[in-house]
Amino acid sequence: MTLLDPLADAMSSIYNSELVGKPEVVVAPASSLIERVLRV
């Protein structure tokens, strides 16, 4: 599967891990846009 929207993929990974109850998510590749969105 190719990454078409890294921000949407990162948010989806975070949401899915919250549903499962995982305490940590590793988002790769991390971009400055993802960092700025998560910092807010």
Residue pairs with C-beta under 8 A, 6 or more apart in sequence:
3 9
6 29
6 31
6 33
6 34
7 31
7 33
7 34
7 37
10 27
10 30
10 34
10 38
11 37
13 25
13 27
14 25
14 27
17 24
17 25
27 34
